[in-house]
């Protein structure tokens, strides 16, 4: 849900636009002119401004210019509602920093789509702007895990690269790729709670020890619950040991009930685990592991997603 500031001087059109946006789940603050909207801007702190151009007291251009001069308004997306006869005003609007236009008459679907696109782009920008600061914190947490586990050095970085490759191949949008970067680095953060004696045990774990090890997805998810900018990465942490057939943990989810983030992470995590030397096995040849992943399609792994991953890795082998 977004907070949308709406300005439109025509009562019926303002009511219609407000109703459409509220039905779509947004919170709308509606005004008949730009001055009233500007007076309330800092109180509302909108995620998006949707404004008519021709209005009394303060028109859309005046509102846009004033909003862009506010600290809170410099990056807020601004969508103009404009009559087709006003197309010559587009150039002026661009110089003032408008983000998009919706030409009247428009229908409900056009309005919802225009709003969705602008909000999606804003979220992407916010993620990328904050990425560098966040990635430092995330890398520090990931390194704390690896420093305690002698058998998984480099695992986090390798998994991240594999995950990003697969996300790109699946056509994920930029904002999802940023969260994927976070989640792939943090997928094992819950192992911070696992004792060294279990984490680095060279022999088979006892049932009690295995139960402790299996708790790391839940603990990792709890670690991130109170970190607002990392909360979206929780499905990568909690669900990467779920299995397509429902025999995984911690929640025993099956098929599409498993978050797509967990389904992706399960594939890249297992691939790296099997192609790397661990306390409980030697590293296996890549082609053998890819065959094992293919054999696990529809049992351990999302069948379509693992097919794409295997094809990616085979292409890399052929190019090597």
N, C-alpha and C positions, 0 to 999 in steps of 0.2 A: 504494500500500500504506500502511495506517495502523497505528499501534501502539495496540492496544486492551487496556485493563485490564479483565478480566472477574472478577466475584465471584459465586459461586453455591455454596451449601452442599450441594446435592444432586449427588452424584458423576456420575450418569448424565446429568443435564441439563447440568452443567458441561462434560462431555466432548462431548456433542452440540453445544452452542453453540460451543465452541472449534473443533470440527471444521468446522462450517459456515463460520465466519468465516475459518479458515485456507484452506479450499478457495476462498473468495472472494478470497484473496490478501493477507489481513491478517496481521500478526504479533500473536499473542495471548499475554497474560500472565494466567494463570488462578489464582484463589485460592478457598479454601473459606469464607473469612469476610472481613469488611471490615477487620479490624485488620491482617491479613497484607498485604492490598492497599494499605492506607494506609502501612504500613512501607516498601513498595517503590515508592510513587508517584513520588517525586522521582528515583529511579534510572531508572525506566521512562520517565518523561516522556511519558505517553500522549497520543494525539490524541483519544481518546474513552474514557469509562468506561461499561461495561455492567454493571449490578449488580442482583442480587436485593434484595428489601427484608428479608424475614425470614431472618436468619442469626444464628448464635451469635457470642459475643465482642463483635462490633461489627456492628450491622445496617446496612441500606442508608441509612437516615436519618442515622445517626451518621457513616457514611463520606462521604455527600454534604456534611454540615455541616463535617466536618474538611477535606475537599478544597477547599471554597470559601474556607477561611481561609488556604490556602497560596497563595503568589505564583504558582506554576505552575498552580494549580488553579482560579483565579478564572474563567477563560474556557474551560476544557475542557468540551466537551459531556458531559452525563450522561444516560444512558438507563436507566430503571428497568425491570426485569423484575418483574411483579407479578401475583399471582393475582387473578381477577375479584372475589373476596370482599374484596379489599383496596382497592377503589375509593374508600372513604371516606378513605383515606390520601393521596389525590391532592392535596387542599388543603394538607396539611402539606408535601408534597414541593415544591409550587410555592413556598411561602414560603422554602424552603431553596435554591431555585434549580435545580430539575431542569429538563431541557430537553424530555424526551419520555418516553413510557411504551410498553411492549409487554406486552400482557396474555397470561398463560398460559391455555391452551396456544397456542403459536404455531408456525408452520412455518418452514422454512428461508427461503422467499421473503420472508415478513414480516420476519424478522430482518435479512436482507441489505438490504432496502429501507429499514428504519428506520435502520440504520447508515449507509447511503448518504446519506440525506437529512440526517442530523445532520452528517456529515463535509462534505457540500457546503455547508451553511449556515456551518460554521465557516470553510471556505476563503473564502467570500464575505465574511464579517466581517473576516477577516485582510486581505483585499485592500483593502476599503474603509478600514480603519483605517490602513493604510500608504500609501493612495493619495496623500494630500496631499504627503507627503515625497518620494515617488517622482516625482510629476508635476513637481515643481520641477526635479529632475535631468533628466528627460526633455525638458522644455521648453527647458532650457538647451542640451542637445545638438541639438535640432531648430533652435533659433535660430542655432547655430553653422553649420549647413548653409545655412540661408537667407541668412545674412550674406555668404556666399561666392558665392551664385548670384543675380545681379542679375535674372534672369528668372523666379524662382519665389517672390518675396516674397508671403507670405500663402497659399502653396500648402498648407503643412502644416496650418494651421488650417482651411482650407476642406475639405481631404480628411478631416480628423478629423470635422467636422460631418456630411459626407456619409456617412462610414463608420458613425457612430453611428446615423444615421437608418436606414440599411439594416440594421444589426444589430438594431435594435428591431423593424423590420418583419419580420425573419426569426424573431423570438421568442427571441433568444438570452438565456440566463439572466444574472443580474447579474454573476457572476464572469467570465463570458466578455466581458461588456461592458467591464469594467475593463481586461482585457488588450487588448481592441480599442482602447480609448482610448490605451493605451501604444503599441501597434503602429502605429496610424495616424499618431501623431506622429513615430515613429522610422523609418518605412518607408524613408526616403532617407538614414539616418545614415551609410551606407557611402560617400556622396559626400564625406565629409570627407577621403577618401584621393585623390580625383580632383583633378588640378592645375587651378588657376584658368583656365589657358589653354584647357583643354578644356571646363570647366564653363561658361564664358562665351563660348565661340567663336561668333561670329555667323553663320559659314558652315558648310557641311556638314562633318562630321567625317571624317577619313581612316579607313581600316580599322583602323589601329593605335590611333588615338584612340578609335574606337568600342569596341574591345576593352577598353580601359581603363575607359571609361564602363560597359560591361556587367559589369564586375567588382564594382560597388558593392553588389549584393545579398549576395554571398558575404562581402565585407569587413564589411558591416554586421552580418551574422549572427555573425561572429567577434568583433566588438566586444562583443556582448551575451553571448557564451558564458560569461564568467566573472562576470557580474552576475546573481546568483541570482534576485533579484526581478524581473528583466526577461527571463529566459530563455524564459518562456512566449510572449513576443512575437516570437520569432525567425521563425516561419513567415510573419508579415506582411512581414518585412524580406527574407527569402531568396526568397520565392515570388511576389512581386507582379508580376514580369515573365514568369511562366509563362503559357502559352496553352492553352486547352481542346484545341486540335488537336495539341499536343505540339511546336509550333515555337518556343516561348518559351525563356527562359534563367533561371537558369544550369543547370538540371538536365534540361531537355527533358521535363518531366512532362506528362501528358495527362489530361484529364477528372478523375475522382474521385481519381486519384493526386496531384493538386495539393491541398495542404492547403486546407481551406475558408477559412482566413484569407487565403491568397494569392489565391483566387478572388474574394473580396470586395474585396480591396485593388486588384486589377487593374481592376475596374470603376470604382471611385471615382477612382483615380489617372488613368486615361485620360480620364474625363469632365472632371476639372478641368484637365488638360493641354490638352485641345482647346478648352475654353471660356475659356482664359486666353491672353494674349499671351506668346509665347515667342520666343527668338532665331530659331527656324526656321519659325515660322508666326504668322499673326494669329489672334486669338481668333475662333472660329466661333459662329454662332447656336446657342442651346441646343437648339432643335428639330432642327436639322441634326445636332448631335452625338448626340442621343437616337436619331435614325434610324440613325446609324452604329453605335451600340451595339447596336441591335436587329438590324442586318444582321450584326453580329459574333457573335451568339448561336450557339453550337455550333461556332464557329471560334476566335475569340479568347476568348470569355467563356462562363462557366457559363450555359447557356440559361435555366434557371429563375430563377437569381439576378438575371441582367440584366433579365429580364422584370419582376421586382418593383421593381428600381431605376428602370427607365424609367417604370413606372406611378407611382411616388412623385414623380418630377420633373415628369411631365405634370400631376399633381394640383396641384402647387405653382404651375405656370404658370397653371392655370385659376383658382386662388384669388387670384392676384396682381391 
